[in-house]
Amino acid sequence: MRTAIRIQNLKCSGCAATIRSKISTFSTINTIEINIETSEVSFDYTATKDIALVKSKLTQLGYPPVGLDNSLRTKATSFISCAIGKTI
């Protein structure tokens, strides 16, 4: 099955690299695509619980789904994730 999640704080290819790197560690998640222009992360998944797993990881990285809290701390976390992604 396939889904797409609109996220906050997605700015550049560094952000995308971090997201792809961290989400690809889940064995049940495949074919990850990140659209910077639309702020969407799309992927294939095995079970419905996988979507919650990805949303949780995105939030932890500083890229919460649209509609969730986007605090100053979350925004700062996204800048760190972005910087890490630029070195990957």
All heavy atoms as an XYZ file, in Angstrom:
665
protein
N       0.837     -1.164      0.000
C       0.000      0.000      0.000
C       0.890      1.238      0.000
O       2.039      1.176      0.406
C      -0.902     -0.023      1.225
C      -1.895     -1.189      1.203
S      -2.891     -1.282      2.698
C      -1.752     -2.160      3.759
N       0.321      2.348     -0.442
C       1.090      3.587     -0.538
C       0.318      4.727      0.124
O      -0.896      4.783      0.068
C       1.357      3.916     -2.002
C       2.291      5.092     -2.179
C       2.994      5.003     -3.525
N       3.999      6.035     -3.652
C       5.228      5.972     -3.178
N       5.626      4.895     -2.552
N       6.095      6.948     -3.335
N       1.076      5.647      0.733
C       0.469      6.830      1.341
C       1.414      8.009      1.203
O       2.593      7.830      0.876
C       0.121      6.591      2.830
O      -0.725      7.636      3.288
C       1.367      6.508      3.688
N       0.883      9.189      1.448
C       1.683     10.418      1.451
C       1.315     11.219      2.691
O       0.149     11.256      3.089
C       1.418     11.236      0.193
N       2.306     11.826      3.299
C       2.110     12.639      4.495
C       2.680     14.025      4.220
O       3.855     14.147      3.852
C       2.840     12.011      5.710
C       2.329     10.605      5.976
C       2.687     12.904      6.938
C       3.150      9.842      7.002
N       1.863     15.058      4.392
C       2.348     16.443      4.290
C       2.984     16.806      5.621
O       2.399     16.588      6.679
C       1.204     17.396      3.978
C       0.757     17.263      2.521
C      -0.077     18.418      2.027
N       0.707     19.644      2.045
C       0.260     20.792      2.566
N      -0.926     20.886      3.099
N       1.025     21.863      2.551
N       4.200     17.343      5.552
C       4.940     17.657      6.768
C       5.307     19.137      6.827
O       5.223     19.855      5.832
C       6.211     16.788      6.880
C       7.153     17.029      5.694
C       5.851     15.321      7.015
C       8.488     16.348      5.815
N       5.733     19.550      7.995
C       6.172     20.924      8.242
C       7.706     20.976      8.288
O       8.353     19.972      8.561
C       5.601     21.405      9.575
C       4.073     21.337      9.618
C       3.529     21.690     10.970
O       3.507     22.853     11.341
N       3.107     20.667     11.722
N       8.246     22.138      8.023
C       9.680     22.433      8.173
C      10.582     21.829      7.101
O      11.801     21.907      7.223
C      10.198     22.034      9.563
C       9.394     22.647     10.674
O       8.905     23.762     10.548
N       9.235     21.918     11.764
N      10.035     21.225      6.073
C      10.849     20.665      4.992
C      11.351     21.814      4.124
O      10.559     22.554      3.547
C      10.017     19.681      4.167
C      10.706     19.011      2.986
C      11.905     18.193      3.455
C       9.726     18.122      2.244
N      12.668     21.993      4.065
C      13.235     23.149      3.396
C      14.103     22.822      2.186
O      14.151     23.596      1.249
C      14.065     23.967      4.391
C      13.269     24.517      5.561
C      14.150     25.115      6.624
C      14.804     24.141      7.555
N      14.016     23.146      8.228
N      14.833     21.717      2.241
C      15.837     21.502      1.207
C      16.203     20.027      1.062
O      15.652     19.166      1.737
C      17.087     22.312      1.550
S      17.933     21.710      3.035
N      17.175     19.779      0.209
C      17.612     18.401     -0.027
C      18.315     17.809      1.201
O      18.344     16.590      1.365
C      18.529     18.341     -1.242
O      19.671     19.146     -1.045
N      18.867     18.654      2.061
C      19.464     18.157      3.308
C      18.402     17.552      4.207
O      18.589     16.473      4.788
N      17.269     18.247      4.309
C      16.135     17.727      5.082
C      15.686     16.392      4.476
O      15.465     15.409      5.188
C      14.959     18.700      5.044
S      15.266     20.337      5.733
N      15.539     16.382      3.156
C      15.072     15.181      2.467
C      16.025     14.011      2.683
O      15.589     12.872      2.899
C      14.900     15.465      0.983
N      17.321     14.269      2.664
C      18.303     13.202      2.863
C      18.192     12.597      4.262
O      18.252     11.369      4.418
C      19.713     13.739      2.635
N      18.015     13.444      5.262
C      17.853     12.943      6.629
C      16.589     12.101      6.740
O      16.607     11.007      7.299
C      17.792     14.098      7.641
O      19.054     14.762      7.653
C      17.475     13.599      9.042
N      15.493     12.607      6.211
C      14.225     11.874      6.282
C      14.355     10.529      5.594
O      14.001      9.491      6.151
C      13.085     12.709      5.664
C      12.796     13.928      6.553
C      11.836     11.857      5.463
C      11.909     14.973      5.912
N      14.878     10.523      4.381
C      15.024      9.275      3.628
C      15.917      8.290      4.394
O      15.608      7.114      4.524
C      15.601      9.554      2.251
C      15.674      8.304      1.376
C      16.099      8.618     -0.055
N      15.003      9.269     -0.766
C      14.976     10.558     -1.117
N      15.990     11.352     -0.823
N      13.953     11.062     -1.758
N      17.017      8.784      4.929
C      17.953      7.937      5.661
C      17.299      7.287      6.887
O      17.463      6.084      7.123
C      19.158      8.776      6.090
O      19.984      8.077      6.971
N      16.580      8.069      7.645
C      15.983      7.559      8.890
C      14.761      6.681      8.643
O      14.575      5.673      9.334
C      15.603      8.719      9.815
C      16.781      9.566     10.230
C      17.812      8.768     10.978
C      18.955      9.665     11.432
N      19.989      8.940     12.142
N      13.936      7.047      7.671
C      12.731      6.256      7.390
C      13.094      4.934      6.716
O      12.433      3.923      6.919
C      11.743      7.072      6.513
C      11.330      8.357      7.211
C      10.527      6.239      6.121
C      10.658      8.197      8.541
N      14.150      4.919      5.935
C      14.531      3.693      5.223
C      15.051      2.606      6.165
O      15.208      1.460      5.748
C      15.563      3.999      4.142
O      16.776      4.428      4.714
N      15.290      2.945      7.428
C      15.733      1.917      8.376
C      14.596      0.986      8.789
O      14.851     -0.088      9.321
C      16.344      2.541      9.651
O      15.357      3.317     10.321
C      17.552      3.405      9.317
N      13.355      1.379      8.525
C      12.203      0.529      8.845
C      12.035     -0.495      7.723
O      11.830     -0.125      6.569
C      10.923      1.351      8.996
C      10.986      2.395     10.079
C      10.664      3.708      9.809
C      11.360      2.061     11.371
C      10.701      4.677     10.799
C      11.412      3.026     12.373
C      11.085      4.328     12.073
N      12.096     -1.759      8.068
C      12.037     -2.817      7.054
C      10.694     -2.887      6.329
O      10.617     -3.423      5.224
C      12.353     -4.171      7.689
O      11.390     -4.485      8.667
N       9.650     -2.346      6.924
C       8.321     -2.408      6.315
C       7.996     -1.181      5.463
O       6.898     -1.065      4.931
C       7.244     -2.555      7.413
O       7.372     -1.464      8.328
C       7.387     -3.873      8.144
N       8.958     -0.259      5.321
C       8.768      0.961      4.537
C       9.674      0.899      3.310
O      10.874      0.661      3.427
C       9.110      2.216      5.370
C       8.307      2.257      6.664
C       8.928      3.477      4.540
C       6.809      2.325      6.480
N       9.094      1.136      2.134
C       9.851      1.062      0.885
C       9.467      2.209     -0.043
O       8.466      2.877      0.173
C       9.558     -0.261      0.169
C       9.949     -1.454      1.004
O      11.110     -1.649      1.288
N       8.966     -2.244      1.409
N      10.259      2.395     -1.076
C       9.996      3.361     -2.137
C       9.644      4.736     -1.562
O       8.559      5.272     -1.777
C       8.877      2.866     -3.088
O       9.058      1.475     -3.357
C       8.902      3.635     -4.397
N      10.564      5.289     -0.831
C      10.372      6.590     -0.187
C      10.646      7.702     -1.197
O      11.704      7.724     -1.825
C      11.315      6.737      1.021
C      11.063      5.618      2.017
C      11.154      8.107      1.669
C      12.171      5.428      3.013
N       9.688      8.604     -1.334
C       9.837      9.764     -2.201
C       9.529     11.013     -1.396
O       8.584     11.030     -0.608
C       8.903      9.664     -3.401
C       9.231      8.496     -4.311
C       8.255      8.353     -5.461
O       7.362      9.209     -5.613
O       8.388      7.378     -6.205
N      10.343     12.034     -1.594
C      10.162     13.281     -0.853
C      10.061     14.422     -1.848
O      10.966     14.624     -2.662
C      11.321     13.509      0.133
C      11.370     12.338      1.106
C      11.157     14.832      0.859
C      12.625     12.202      1.885
N       8.949     15.143     -1.789
C       8.716     16.275     -2.672
C       8.873     17.552     -1.847
O       8.014     17.873     -1.019
C       7.323     16.194     -3.291
C       7.091     17.268     -4.323
O       7.508     18.403     -4.164
N       6.409     16.901     -5.396
N       9.960     18.243     -2.067
C      10.258     19.451     -1.294
C       9.245     20.557     -1.594
O       8.823     21.279     -0.696
C      11.707     19.923     -1.557
C      12.689     18.850     -1.064
C      11.983     21.257     -0.876
C      14.112     19.048     -1.513
N       8.818     20.672     -2.840
C       7.882     21.736     -3.222
C       6.528     21.604     -2.539
O       5.919     22.603     -2.169
C       7.703     21.751     -4.732
C       8.935     22.226     -5.470
C       8.759     22.241     -6.971
O       7.603     22.257     -7.441
O       9.771     22.227     -7.670
N       6.051     20.366     -2.369
C       4.740     20.158     -1.748
C       4.841     19.742     -0.287
O       3.820     19.527      0.362
C       3.930     19.090     -2.517
O       4.626     17.837     -2.458
C       3.699     19.504     -3.956
N       6.065     19.589      0.199
C       6.315     19.142      1.579
C       5.642     17.798      1.875
O       5.033     17.610      2.919
C       5.855     20.192      2.590
O       6.634     21.351      2.470
N       5.773     16.872      0.938
C       5.174     15.547      1.114
C       6.225     14.447      1.128
O       7.173     14.475      0.355
C       4.178     15.246     -0.003
C       2.877     15.971      0.131
C       1.851     15.503     -0.881
O       2.204     14.866     -1.888
O       0.675     15.794     -0.650
N       5.991     13.502      2.020
C       6.774     12.280      2.072
C       5.818     11.156      1.696
O       4.786     10.974      2.342
C       7.342     12.030      3.490
C       8.104     10.716      3.539
C       8.214     13.180      3.925
N       6.139     10.436      0.640
C       5.294      9.312      0.248
C       6.117      8.032      0.309
O       7.332      8.050      0.116
C       4.697      9.523     -1.141
O       5.693      9.741     -2.098
N       5.439      6.939      0.596
C       6.138      5.668      0.761
C       5.160      4.508      0.670
O       3.959      4.666      0.843
C       6.873      5.622      2.107
C       5.991      5.923      3.290
C       5.329      4.910      3.971
C       5.826      7.225      3.730
C       4.515      5.194      5.059
C       5.024      7.522      4.819
C       4.360      6.500      5.483
N       5.721      3.342      0.397
C       4.961      2.100      0.438
C       5.122      1.516      1.830
O       6.203      1.606      2.430
C       5.496      1.097     -0.591
C       5.274      1.560     -2.025
O       4.320      2.325     -2.261
O       6.070      1.164     -2.897
N       4.057      0.904      2.334
C       4.089      0.324      3.671
C       3.353     -1.006      3.682
O       2.579     -1.310      2.776
C       3.486      1.286      4.694
C       2.024      1.590      4.474
C       1.039      0.896      5.173
C       1.623      2.565      3.564
C      -0.304      1.173      4.968
C       0.291      2.839      3.358
C      -0.672      2.143      4.051
O      -2.002      2.405      3.843
N       3.589     -1.786      4.730
C       2.999     -3.110      4.841
C       1.712     -3.098      5.648
O       0.709     -3.652      5.227
C       4.019     -4.078      5.490
O       5.219     -4.035      4.723
C       3.487     -5.488      5.519
N       1.722     -2.483      6.823
C       0.565     -2.474      7.722
C       0.239     -1.040      8.134
O       1.108     -0.170      8.143
C       0.853     -3.322      8.956
N      -1.000     -0.810      8.510
C      -1.458      0.527      8.912
C      -0.611      1.103     10.042
O      -0.349      2.308     10.067
C      -2.940      0.465      9.330
O      -3.685     -0.087      8.242
C      -3.475      1.836      9.642
N      -0.142      0.261     10.948
C       0.676      0.750     12.065
C       1.982      1.386     11.583
O       2.570      2.200     12.282
C       0.966     -0.380     13.051
C       1.837     -1.476     12.485
C       2.133     -2.565     13.476
C       3.012     -3.599     12.799
N       3.484     -4.603     13.684
N       2.416      1.031     10.375
C       3.644      1.606      9.819
C       3.512      3.109      9.594
O       4.483      3.855      9.739
C       4.013      0.931      8.497
C       4.301     -0.549      8.649
O       4.740     -0.954      9.744
O       4.078     -1.292      7.680
N       2.314      3.577      9.273
C       2.089      5.009      9.060
C       2.341      5.770     10.358
O       3.012      6.798     10.364
C       0.666      5.266      8.525
C       0.503      4.611      7.153
C       0.386      6.763      8.446
C      -0.919      4.627      6.627
N       1.816      5.255     11.462
C       2.034      5.896     12.768
C       3.517      5.895     13.125
O       4.030      6.864     13.692
C       1.222      5.194     13.846
N       4.210      4.823     12.784
C       5.644      4.722     13.047
C       6.403      5.817     12.295
O       7.266      6.500     12.861
C       6.139      3.332     12.632
C       7.568      2.967     12.911
C       7.813      2.835     14.404
C       7.902      1.654     12.208
N       6.070      6.010     11.028
C       6.727      7.036     10.220
C       6.389      8.431     10.743
O       7.263      9.286     10.865
C       6.349      6.891      8.730
C       6.833      8.096      7.921
C       6.933      5.604      8.158
N       5.121      8.680     11.075
C       4.730      9.986     11.612
C       5.493     10.303     12.891
O       5.944     11.431     13.091
C       3.225     10.030     11.873
C       2.397     10.143     10.620
C       0.919     10.213     10.956
C       0.076     10.393      9.719
N      -1.362     10.475     10.048
N       5.661      9.313     13.733
C       6.403      9.500     14.976
C       7.866      9.842     14.694
O       8.437     10.749     15.301
C       6.302      8.242     15.836
O       7.076      8.374     16.998
N       8.477      9.132     13.765
C       9.882      9.387     13.424
C      10.036     10.771     12.790
O      10.977     11.508     13.112
C      10.403      8.308     12.479
C      11.852      8.502     12.044
C      12.820      8.664     13.191
C      13.270      7.352     13.727
N      14.339      7.498     14.749
N       9.110     11.147     11.910
C       9.166     12.471     11.297
C       9.092     13.567     12.359
O       9.851     14.537     12.317
C       8.026     12.639     10.291
C       8.159     11.843      8.995
C       6.841     11.854      8.228
C       9.295     12.369      8.143
N       8.201     13.404     13.318
C       8.059     14.378     14.400
C       9.336     14.447     15.227
O       9.812     15.531     15.572
C       6.843     14.028     15.276
O       5.670     14.049     14.449
C       6.673     15.013     16.411
N       9.909     13.286     15.525
C      11.159     13.222     16.295
C      12.289     13.950     15.563
O      13.137     14.583     16.198
C      11.526     11.756     16.521
C      12.805     11.544     17.268
C      13.192     10.062     17.331
O      12.608      9.220     16.649
N      14.172      9.759     18.136
N      12.290     13.889     14.241
C      13.334     14.527     13.442
C      13.106     16.031     13.258
O      13.974     16.732     12.747
C      13.418     13.867     12.060
C      13.895     12.421     12.035
C      13.694     11.839     10.644
C      15.355     12.331     12.462
N      11.911     16.517     13.645
C      11.602     17.934     13.503
C      10.720     18.251     12.308
O      10.591     19.411     11.921
N      10.095     17.220     11.744
C       9.224     17.393     10.588
C       7.836     16.821     10.886
O       7.414     15.830     10.290
C       9.819     16.691      9.361
C      11.236     17.123      9.075
C      12.323     16.335      9.428
C      11.491     18.349      8.469
C      13.624     16.739      9.182
C      12.785     18.766      8.221
C      13.854     17.953      8.578
O      15.132     18.367      8.334
N       7.107     17.448     11.808
C       5.798     16.895     12.171
C       4.802     16.997     11.016
O       4.883     17.931     10.208
C       5.357     17.771     13.342
C       6.061     19.063     13.124
C       7.377     18.697     12.496
N       3.884     16.051     10.929
C       2.835     16.152      9.920
C       2.031     17.441     10.099
O       1.900     17.951     11.215
C       1.962     14.923     10.186
C       2.897     13.936     10.821
C       3.807     14.781     11.671
N       1.515     17.960      9.009
C       0.662     19.149      9.048
C      -0.494     18.866      9.996
O      -1.095     17.790      9.968
C       0.158     19.498      7.635
C      -0.921     20.553      7.678
C       1.317     19.941      6.754
N      -0.776     19.822     10.864
C      -1.856     19.676     11.831
C      -1.364     19.375     13.230
O      -2.086     19.584     14.198
N      -0.127     18.895     13.354
C       0.450     18.657     14.672
C       1.217     19.901     15.112
O       1.578     20.753     14.305
C       1.386     17.451     14.657
C       0.740     16.091     14.438
C       1.794     14.996     14.535
C      -0.372     15.831     15.429
N       1.492     19.988     16.410
C       2.207     21.121     16.979
C       3.570     21.292     16.312
O       4.280     20.308     16.088
C       2.367     20.913     18.489
C       3.040     22.093     19.160
O       2.685     23.245     18.824
O       3.903     21.862     20.020
N       3.903     22.525     15.996
C       5.193     22.847     15.385
C       5.867     23.920     16.242
O       5.987     25.072     15.856
C       4.993     23.323     13.946
C       6.296     23.402     13.181
O       7.294     22.818     13.575
N       6.293     24.120     12.092
N       6.308     23.508     17.407
C       6.898     24.429     18.376
C       8.271     24.920     17.922
O       8.859     24.401     16.976
C       7.037     23.729     19.732
O       7.986     22.679     19.627
N       8.779     25.887     18.638
C      10.112     26.408     18.366
C      11.155     25.287     18.491
O      12.091     25.204     17.692
C      10.436     27.557     19.322
C      11.787     28.233     19.136
C      11.923     28.794     17.720
C      11.972     29.336     20.153
N      10.968     24.426     19.467
C      11.901     23.305     19.647
C      11.868     22.370     18.437
O      12.911     21.905     17.971
C      11.549     22.535     20.913
C      12.494     21.395     21.163
C      12.220     20.710     22.464
N      13.258     19.711     22.688
C      13.147     18.715     23.488
N      12.062     18.558     24.207
N      14.118     17.860     23.637
N      10.679     22.094     17.922
C      10.553     21.235     16.752
C      11.236     21.869     15.554
O      11.945     21.202     14.798
C       9.064     20.966     16.436
O       8.457     20.381     17.583
C       8.901     20.031     15.260
N      11.052     23.160     15.372
C      11.689     23.872     14.267
C      13.209     23.825     14.395
O      13.920     23.612     13.410
C      11.197     25.313     14.214
C       9.737     25.418     13.804
C       9.252     26.842     13.885
C       7.760     26.914     13.614
N       7.229     28.261     13.744
N      13.712     23.994     15.604
C      15.160     23.916     15.835
C      15.687     22.522     15.533
O      16.759     22.370     14.940
C      15.483     24.313     17.272
N      14.922     21.518     15.916
C      15.316     20.132     15.638
C      15.409     19.893     14.142
O      16.321     19.209     13.664
C      14.320     19.147     16.287
O      14.292     19.381     17.698
C      14.709     17.708     16.031
N      14.487     20.488     13.376
C      14.528     20.317     11.920
C      15.790     20.941     11.331
O      16.364     20.410     10.382
C      13.274     20.884     11.257
O      13.298     22.297     11.212
N      16.256     22.053     11.883
C      17.488     22.664     11.394
C      18.680     21.744     11.636
O      19.564     21.627     10.794
C      17.727     24.031     12.059
C      16.930     25.130     11.442
C      15.854     25.677     12.117
C      17.244     25.622     10.182
C      15.107     26.695     11.558
C      16.504     26.646      9.609
C      15.428     27.181     10.306
N      18.698     21.084     12.764
C      19.774     20.136     13.064
C      19.707     18.956     12.109
O      20.718     18.526     11.544
C      19.708     19.686     14.532
C      19.995     20.882     15.458
C      20.686     18.528     14.803
C      19.654     20.645     16.913
N      18.501     18.414     11.921
C      18.325     17.296     10.991
C      18.747     17.679      9.581
O      19.360     16.890      8.874
C      16.860     16.835     10.993
O      16.520     16.245     12.215
N      18.408     18.896      9.188
C      18.793     19.396      7.874
C      20.314     19.436      7.725
O      20.860     18.965      6.731
C      18.206     20.802      7.680
S      18.693     21.591      6.147
N      20.992     19.971      8.717
C      22.450     20.059      8.679
C      23.088     18.670      8.600
O      24.047     18.462      7.845
C      22.962     20.797      9.911
N      22.545     17.735      9.348
C      23.048     16.358      9.286
C      22.826     15.784      7.903
O      23.707     15.118      7.333
C      22.375     15.483     10.375
C      22.849     15.939     11.754
C      22.657     14.004     10.145
C      22.067     15.344     12.911
N      21.661     16.048      7.316
C      21.338     15.543      5.991
C      22.276     16.058      4.914
O      22.529     15.387      3.925
N      22.810     17.236      5.105
C      23.741     17.804      4.128
C      25.093     17.094      4.146
O      25.854     17.209      3.205
C      23.907     19.294      4.357
C      22.661     20.077      3.998
C      22.816     21.538      4.248
C      21.510     22.250      3.877
N      21.595     23.684      4.098
N      25.357     16.354      5.209
C      26.634     15.625      5.299
C      26.502     14.156      4.917
O      27.499     13.456      4.854
C      27.221     15.718      6.717
O      26.325     15.075      7.636
C      27.431     17.154      7.136
N      25.263     13.717      4.717
C      25.032     12.298      4.376
C      25.432     12.033      2.944
O      25.203     12.744      2.055
C      23.556     11.903      4.615
C      23.219     11.986      6.086
C      23.270     10.517      4.092
C      21.767     11.713      6.425
